[in-house]
């Protein structure tokens, strides 16, 4: 049985309530940290754990925390990024919905480590019912002395609030999130200065993903070294994967990062294979921004090694033959799916979500959407494929925030690996309206060697 | 002009109290949600001006925010707003069919409202329910694993609720 650290208790009846959560060992990390550890010692444990940011970028959390400026007399803030909006990603929602006190506990322990006395959970506006769940959990925690003034008589005080966004993917970018939390449009800021120096209301601020903050609980309870024993290499601990698309068992799975992609897709413990006896065509393993991979490159690396569900293995081969762990949004496409159309919906998404500050992204996302739509409808020209490639190249790296890259990568990867399918749409416009291109050489069967 | 009633004003005060002294503008997004919920499901310019006055900020500071975020409706919507997700994972699982079925049943395309003012259809981008696709948001909650039959049931349920509340 593989170890679960976050969701192990998620389905204990009544775990959403304080009483049950506490009885199951909840809030121990707060007791331990506040009563027997200094804030720096907590930061040290997180460093030892090797925990990497679970929002998508994978930056070491302990290092991020150690960058936090601590000028005298200036408040510091911890902000939890619960603006989960990357297509394919719904893991934070699951955690907050089923075991909300785990996030509250993580917020208290982390806020203590960072010396924050006011913290916010910024949640996407559409998760309206989860806002209620979290506010209820905060009330319960406060009522039982885990929040407010002089927590557990230690002299440490913390207020915790939930702030709802209002529908903007860009607010998942940490500086856009802070702008939004200040009551403004979610336009990302130019960095530097980084939030660790000038964040919320120009004060030093740490922004962490929901899953990252929840992971601080087992790290403090068991020690950073114990946590780092799980997983492999620099992929320590467990990771929540939200699996969707054409699979038998979509849902949220907590994995230790040692299982193979093949096992994740086909074993009954996880996705349970592909419905209706269809074959695997492609997969976006880490949320819509990361490169799509054809089945053969998904299951094995270009070197022929088994691909594992962790940061290093998923990115093995770089963008030429690999992808990324990203946010853990695992989207599976079966043989009936059209890569051109799927890429079009993603391009439309990024056009819709571009904040409009940087021309390459504001204009480029719109152009990509239009070109992909006409290709999908069989009205494209062969040059369109090169034009698309050219546009994405000119967006990537030329914007102040990563949304530009996020919009460029899926288009680039789709052309890189499925160019023949794009060409077929141009050459067979009428047929492309009636049927899908199919599998071609790049897809399963599972053990096809990489061409 | 519409104003918050006592309960809504209490909620307004609770929201504003969550920020440090002088940072009350941070309450703008939550207060706009409150205003939209309180005044018929959309934000008229009068409503936005009222919010500006309450928060002691310039009206333009409210307009620029209200126009940025997709959840704020800047024109009237039906009593029931169907927000159907159409992004990749939902598309893979048949969101096009859901939109088509709503058109066949209610005669409205995305952005349109039924003539009786009962239903508005809106297509939206990823709402974070990819594993439970296709889906739509209806009010505060999600309706997931949609099928034609399920959509019919939701429409019937809305009509029933409207009849009861009238």
Interface residues (C-beta under 8 A of the other chain):
Chain A: X75 X84 X85 X86 X87 X88 X89 X90 X93 X118 X124 X125 X126 X127 X128 X129 X161 X163 X164 X165 X166 X167 X168 X169 X180 X181 X182 X183 X184 X185 X186 X201 X242 X243 X244 X245 X246 X250 X251 X252 X284 X288 X329 X331 X333 X337 X341 X342 X345 X346 X348 X349 X352 X353 X355
Chain B: X18 X20 X23 X25 X26 X27 X28 X29 X30 X32 X33 X55 X57 X61 X64 X65 X68 X69 X70 X71 X72 X86 X87 X88 X89 X91 X92 X93 X124 X125 X126 X127 X128 X129 X130 X131 X132 X133 X137 X140 X141
